[in-house]
Amino acid sequence: MTKIEMEAMEAVIGIRKEMAKANEIDWEQRRYEIAKECMPTVYSIAVDVAKRKGDIMKPQYIASVAVDIADVLIEELKKKK
């Protein structure tokens, strides 16, 4: 194999690795997106509870519930079927 052929092969292998990496799921990004989507609903439920029972939840608790929901969903998504 000539030097040019070896360099071309290395370039193809590098491109293939980059393409494979681009197709991988970024679970941290997914976690953020899911938690962000859950926040309005979790907040709405917290407001309803506060109105009915007078029990006001701390914002940290509301945020942690949204993140917990995201974590549970991601755990399910990662399971192999």
N, C-alpha and C positions, 0 to 999 in steps of 0.2 A: 504494500500500500504506500502510495506516495505521500509526501508531507501535506500537499494540498488536499488529498482525499482524507487524510486523518483530521485535518483542521475542519473540513466540511462535516465530517462525521461528529466531531466534538460539538460543532455549532448546532447540528440537528438534535443531538442528545440534550444540549442546554435548552433549546427551544421546547423540546418535549417536556422537560422537567418544569419549565416555567408555565406551560399550558396546564400540566397536571396540578400545579400549585394554585393556579387561578381558578380551577374547578372545585377546590376544596371548600367546605363550608366554614365560614368564620363564626364559630359558636359564640364568641364574646359579642360580636356585632348583632347576631340573632338575639342573644339575651337582652341586649340593650333595646332592640326594636320591640321585642315582645313585652318587656316591662313598661316601655313607653306607651304601648297600645293599651295595656291593662290599667294604667294609672287613672284615667278618667272614670272608669267603671268602679274601681276600688274606692276612689274619692267620693263618688256619688253614693255608694253604699254607706260609707262612713258618715256622710252628711245626713242620710236618712236615719241612721242609728242615733246620731246626735239629736236629731229633731224628736224622735220618738222616746228615747230614754234619757236624754240629757247627758249622755256619756260621750265626751269629745275625745277623739283619738289623736294622738300626736302625729305630726307629719312623717316622722321617721318610721312609725309603725305602718302607716299607709304605704310608704315607699317600699318597706321591707316585704309587705304582702305582695305587691306587684312583682318584685324580684323573685320571691318564692314561687309565684305562679309561673314565671318565666323559666325558672330552674326545673320545675316539675315537667313542664312541657318539653323542654330540651332533653331531659332524661328519657322521656317517652320517645321522642323523635330519634334519639341515638340508638335505641334498641333495634337489633337486627330482627327482621321478620322472617 
